[in-house]
């Protein structure tokens, strides 16, 4: 069996600030909900009112449900980001690395320039220094896309005189 030498491939770091914010908001909602539940429970005991007890129970259940939903959403997002991070292979053989390095084209594109991709015009958002790939924003549903320079063409700006 042929022994392969492996080389590590760089994977960009993915931000988790939105998930941290969701988790924090969920914790605050749970904390405030528990405090409100204790207040409503105290009022139900003090005034012997079933209505206060019902409000206390509803407050507790709704704050628990909200906290749980926010945690689940944050965890789903983190899992999807982890999958996205591990999709590119972390290790490649030297031969594969050489083949991808041959594809590196240092183009004459610049950030902010308008390009044509699949019949639509897009503005260049970023250019990777290591691979030479171009980043465009395709819209809210499609998101960002990294393209090789040979997959796009420049839009020639006509100068009016």
N, C-alpha and C positions, 0 to 999 in steps of 0.2 A: 504494500500500500504506500502511496506517495505521501511523504510528509510535507505539510503545508506550513509556511510561516505566516502568522497572522499579524495584522497591523490594526491598531485601534482607530476608529473613525469618530470624528468630532460630531457631537449631537448638541444642538442649541438648548440652553436652559429655558424651561417653560415657567412662566409666572403663576403663582398660586394665590395672589392677593385677593382675588374675588372670592375664592373658596374660604379663605381665612375670614373675610368680612362676613360672609353668610353664616359661618359657624359662630362668630362673635355676636351677630344680631340674634341668632337663635338662642344663644346663652342668655343674652339680656332679656329677651322675651320670656324665657322660662323663669328667670329670677324674678322679674316683675310680676309674672303670673302667680308664682308661689306666694309672694308677699300679698298680692291682692286677694288670693284665696284665703290666706290666714285672716285678713281683715274682714272679709265677708263671713267667714266661719265664726269669728268672734261676735260679729253683729247678729248672726243667726242664733247664737247661744244667748246673747244678752237680751234680745227682744223675743226670743222663742218664736222665730218666724221661719216658716218653711221656704218662703220666697228668697230670703237671704242665703239659705243653705243651697237652694237650687242655683242661684247666681254663683256661689262659691264653687260648686261642682262644675258648672259650665266654664268658669274662668280657668280652673285647673285643667280640665280636659282640652280646652282650646289652646292654652299655652303649651301643653305637652305635645299636642298634634302639630302645632306650628313649629315648635323646636325640632320635632322629628322630621318633618317634611324638609325644613331647611338643611338639616344634617344630611339627609338622603341626597338632596340635590347637590350639595357640596361634595359628597363622597362619589357620586356618579361622575361629576365633572373631573375630580382628581383621578379617578380610574381611567376615564377617557384620555386624559392628558398623559397618564402613565403608558397607556397602550400606544398613543401617538409617539411617545418618546422612544419606545422599544421597537417600533415597526422598522425603522432603518436598522440594518444589521450593525452591531457595534464592532464586530471584527470582520475584516475582509482579508482575503489572501493577498499577497504582494502583487500577484498578477492582476487581480481585480482592481487594486488601488492604482496600478499603472494604467489600466484601461480607463478608469474614471479621470485620471489626471490628464490623459490625452484629450478627453472631452472638454477640459477646462479651456474656455475661450475667453480671453480678456477682450471684451468688446468695447466699442466706442459709444455705448449707451451711457446716459447720465440720469440721475434721479430727477424726477419731475418731467422728463421727456415723455411725449405721447407715442405709443406704439400700437400696432395692429396685431391682434391675436384672435384667430378664429372668426374673422369678419367684424370684430368690434374693436373700438378704440379704448385703450386703457392708459393710465398714467403710471409711470414707474415709481414705486414706493421705496424700493431699496435694491441694492445690488450687492450680492455676496462677494466679498473680497477673495475668499479661498476658491470658490467654484466658478465664479463669474456669472452665476444664475441671476435672473431678474425677478423681482417680486412685484406682483400687481395685485390690486384689490378688485375682485370680480363682482362684488355686491354683497348685500347682507346675507343671502342664502348660500352663495358659493364661497365667500370668504377670500382669503389670500391664496395666491398660487405662485410657486417658484418655477420659472421657465428657463430653458436654455436659450441663449441668444439666437441660435439658428431656428428656433420655433416661432420667432416673432419678426416683424419688419417695422422699420421706422415709418412714421407718418410724415410725409413731406409737407411742411408748412408752406403754403403759397403766399408770397409777399405781394401785396397789392400796391400798385404804384399810382 
